[in-house]
Amino acid sequence: MEAIQQIGLVPLLDSGIPGFSADELVAPECRYVRLDDGGWEWPLWQWKGPMVTEGGFAYGKFFNGKAGFVTMEWWPDLCNYRRAKHPEPDEESVEGVVLDILRVNGSMITRELRSACGFDGPKMRSRFDAYVTRLQMSCRVVTEDFVYPKDRYGNSYGWGWALLTTPEHLFGRDACHCSRTPEESRERLYVHLHGILPQATERQIARLLD
């Protein structure tokens, strides 16, 4: 959490830029490990929920469709730039319906939201996930926490379900407002990333930002 707070924007897993991910920031024993009994251990994966709720980070698929963290220092600029690049969806579009349902309900786990939007049929999950990813890339949907099913003994198991919401609901409207122009926000983000990633090419940074 301290490292993310210092860096500002950090993908969860491989970003295409060596060393630039939460997975590469933690010790090797905190990464994914397959156990001999067929199970697995992944401390980083288990931490991501508390990191979001306790760290006050925005979490979602913000980096080229992949998940990552953004601090409140940098969220307004990312939100400003991305929303200008991807305008508010039409109310009758799938993205518009997703946003409307979330705004009414506050937050919902992914499968409940998918069902509420009518995506219950076969092979509907991946189609729905694509719409949600686009909303996260446009900084209109974030992950509030992760909900895990429990076995009969009360123990959590599985990969967990994302609890989705809007950033306005989670952080407040002021946190999503920026006084800079979208172009100024992008330039500020680019300069920051270039400063912490001198080994990255312009194209690599652009893939993270755009």
Solvent accessible surface area in square Angstrom, and as a share of the most:
residue,aa,sasa,rsa
1,M,95,0.42
2,E,140,0.63
3,A,40,0.31
4,I,3,0.02
5,Q,95,0.42
6,Q,149,0.66
7,I,38,0.19
8,G,1,0.01
9,L,0,0.00
10,V,0,0.00
11,P,3,0.02
12,L,4,0.02
13,L,72,0.36
14,D,93,0.48
15,S,25,0.16
16,G,48,0.46
17,I,2,0.01
18,P,103,0.65
19,G,45,0.43
20,F,9,0.04
21,S,1,0.00
22,A,3,0.03
23,D,30,0.16
24,E,70,0.31
25,L,82,0.41
26,V,32,0.18
27,A,45,0.35
28,P,96,0.60
29,E,125,0.56
30,C,22,0.13
31,R,81,0.30
32,Y,85,0.32
33,V,66,0.38
34,R,149,0.54
35,L,61,0.31
36,D,161,0.84
37,D,125,0.65
38,G,45,0.43
39,G,25,0.24
40,W,66,0.23
41,E,95,0.43
42,W,24,0.09
43,P,31,0.20
44,L,1,0.01
45,W,48,0.17
46,Q,107,0.48
47,W,106,0.37
48,K,1,0.00
49,G,5,0.05
50,P,61,0.38
51,M,16,0.07
52,V,6,0.04
53,T,74,0.43
54,E,125,0.56
55,G,20,0.19
56,G,33,0.32
57,F,3,0.01
58,A,0,0.00
59,Y,10,0.04
60,G,2,0.02
61,K,75,0.32
62,F,0,0.00
63,F,7,0.03
64,N,69,0.36
65,G,27,0.26
66,K,111,0.47
67,A,22,0.17
68,G,0,0.00
69,F,0,0.00
70,V,0,0.00
71,T,1,0.01
72,M,65,0.29
73,E,103,0.46
74,W,19,0.07
75,W,0,0.00
76,P,25,0.15
77,D,0,0.00
78,L,0,0.00
79,C,1,0.00
80,N,30,0.15
81,Y,28,0.10
82,R,0,0.00
83,R,54,0.20
84,A,54,0.42
85,K,89,0.38
86,H,70,0.31
87,P,101,0.64
88,E,93,0.42
89,P,28,0.17
90,D,98,0.51
91,E,151,0.68
92,E,159,0.71
93,S,36,0.23
94,V,42,0.24
95,E,29,0.13
96,G,7,0.07
97,V,55,0.32
98,V,0,0.00
99,L,1,0.00
100,D,84,0.44
101,I,30,0.15
102,L,1,0.00
103,R,134,0.49
104,V,115,0.66
105,N,82,0.42
106,G,11,0.11
107,S,33,0.22
108,M,26,0.11
109,I,16,0.08
110,T,26,0.15
111,R,122,0.45
112,E,89,0.40
113,L,0,0.00
114,R,40,0.15
115,S,56,0.36
116,A,55,0.42
117,C,23,0.14
118,G,53,0.51
119,F,23,0.10
120,D,102,0.53
121,G,32,0.31
122,P,126,0.79
123,K,182,0.77
124,M,52,0.23
125,R,164,0.60
126,S,80,0.52
127,R,129,0.47
128,F,0,0.00
129,D,43,0.22
130,A,45,0.35
131,Y,42,0.16
132,V,7,0.04
133,T,28,0.16
134,R,122,0.45
135,L,4,0.02
136,Q,10,0.04
137,M,27,0.12
138,S,5,0.03
139,C,0,0.00
140,R,17,0.06
141,V,0,0.00
142,V,0,0.00
143,T,5,0.03
144,E,44,0.20
145,D,45,0.23
146,F,27,0.11
147,V,57,0.33
148,Y,61,0.23
149,P,27,0.17
150,K,128,0.54
151,D,58,0.30
152,R,214,0.78
153,Y,157,0.60
154,G,44,0.43
155,N,85,0.44
156,S,64,0.41
157,Y,121,0.46
158,G,34,0.32
159,W,118,0.42
160,G,21,0.20
161,W,74,0.26
162,A,25,0.19
163,L,36,0.18
164,L,4,0.02
165,T,0,0.00
166,T,7,0.04
167,P,0,0.00
168,E,39,0.18
169,H,109,0.49
170,L,57,0.29
171,F,49,0.21
172,G,30,0.29
173,R,188,0.69
174,D,129,0.67
175,A,25,0.19
176,C,15,0.09
177,H,129,0.58
178,C,20,0.12
179,S,107,0.69
180,R,90,0.33
181,T,64,0.37
182,P,38,0.24
183,E,128,0.57
184,E,88,0.40
185,S,0,0.00
186,R,59,0.22
187,E,97,0.44
188,R,79,0.29
189,L,0,0.00
190,Y,47,0.18
191,V,88,0.51
192,H,36,0.16
193,L,1,0.00
194,H,91,0.41
195,G,58,0.56
196,I,66,0.33
197,L,8,0.04
198,P,102,0.64
199,Q,102,0.45
200,A,9,0.07
201,T,77,0.45
202,E,125,0.56
203,R,186,0.68
204,Q,54,0.24
205,I,0,0.00
206,A,25,0.19
207,R,129,0.47
208,L,7,0.03
209,L,2,0.01
210,D,52,0.27
